[in-house]
């Protein structure tokens, strides 16, 4: 027992010493960071002037329905109303259509293409047949009204 006590005491002293001694941590070389000023800042993003970044997208022109569009659509759909066109406009610009992507310019596609696009997207957007028809009536009537101007 007399031999165990000095060994235990020595072990305890070594443990205390090991926990209290601070090791020197090597300093990491510090490099100075240069701040670059970006000139001609584009309001759409902070990447103007830099290469490798795409140009900002132009804002999409949105066309709310008007009386001319209503008159046009009523020739083929006697049940059409301004309420129906406004419903289609809201779905297209602020509703189901923009949950997955931004609104497209309605002039980018012809009426036949829009029919196929809306049929495909209606399934993905989970909208009713009435809502799908409202969007299609809105797009077709406004496109025709714009071409007549």
N, C-alpha and C positions, 0 to 999 in steps of 0.2 A: 504494500500500500504506500510505503514511503517512496518507492520508485515511481509510482503512477502519478502522484501529486505533482512532482516537479515537471514531468513530461506534459501533463495536462495544463499546467500553468504556463509552460513555455509555448504550447500550441495556442492557447488563448491569447498570449501576448503577440504572437506572430499574426494571428487573425486580426486583432485590433490594429496592428501596424499596417497590414495589407489594406485594410479598409480606409485608413486615414491618409495614406500616402497618395498624393496627386501625381498623375502621370502627365508628362509634357505631351500635348497634342500638337502635331506639326501644323503650321499655318498653311493654308491653301493660298496659292498665288492669286492675287486679286487683279482682275483686268478691268480697265476703265471701260464703261459703256458709253458709246457715242450717241448722242441724241440727234436724230435727223429731223429736219423740218420739212413737212410735206407742203408744197406750194400748189396752188390751183386746186384746192380741195373740192371735189365733186359733192353736191348736196345729197346724192343717192348713196354714197359709200365713202369710206376713207382710203380707198385704194387708187384714186386717180393719180396718174403720173407714174405709177408702178407698172412694170411689165409683168405679164403672166396672169393678170386678173381680167375677167371678162368686163366688157363695157356695161354700164348700168342699163337696165331695161327701161324702155320708154313706157310711160303710163298708158294703160289701155283706155281707149276712148269708149265710154259707155253711153248708150243712147236710151234714155227713158222713153216709154211709149207716148205717142201724141195722138191727136185727133185724126191725122192723116193715116197713121198706122191702123187705127180702129176702123176707119172707112174701108181700107184695103182688105182687112181680115174679115169684115162683115160680108164681103162679096162671096167668099167661099164658106164662111161659118156664120150663119145668121144668129147663132147663140152667143157669139163673141161680144164681150163688153170691155170697157176700160178696166174694170175690176179684174177680169181675166188676164189682160195684158200686164197690168201692174203686178199681179201674182207671179206671172212668168218672169218679169223683170226682177222682182225681189228674190225669187229662187235662183236666178242666174247670177245676180250680182252680190247677194248677201246671204243666200241660203245654202241649199244642198250642194250646189255646183262648186262652191269655193271651199268646201271642207277638205277637198283633196288637192285642188290646184286653184290658181287665180283665174279670174274671168278672162276670156279671150275676146278679141275684137270680133264682133259678129260678121264683119266683112272678110275675114280670113278664109271662110269656107262658103261654098254655094249651098243652096237650099237642100239639094239632094244629100250632100255631105253632112249637113246639119241633121237631117233626118236619121242617118245612120249613127252619127255621134251621140245624139240624144237618146236613141234606143239603147245603145251600149251603156252610156253613162247612167241612165235611169235605173238600171239594174244595180250598178255599183253604189249609187247614191241612195238606193232604197226609197224611191219616191213613187207615189201612186200614178196611175194612168192619167188622172185629171191634172196632176202637177206636171207630168211630162208633156201633156198637150198644151198646158199653159206656157211652158218654156218655148216649145216649138212655135206656137202661135205668136208669141212675143217676137222671137227672132225673125221669123219669115215676114211678118207684117212690117217690122221696123226696117229690115233690109230693103224691102220693096219701096217703102216710103222714102228711104234715103236715096235710092236710085232714081226716083221720080223728081227729086229736087233739082 
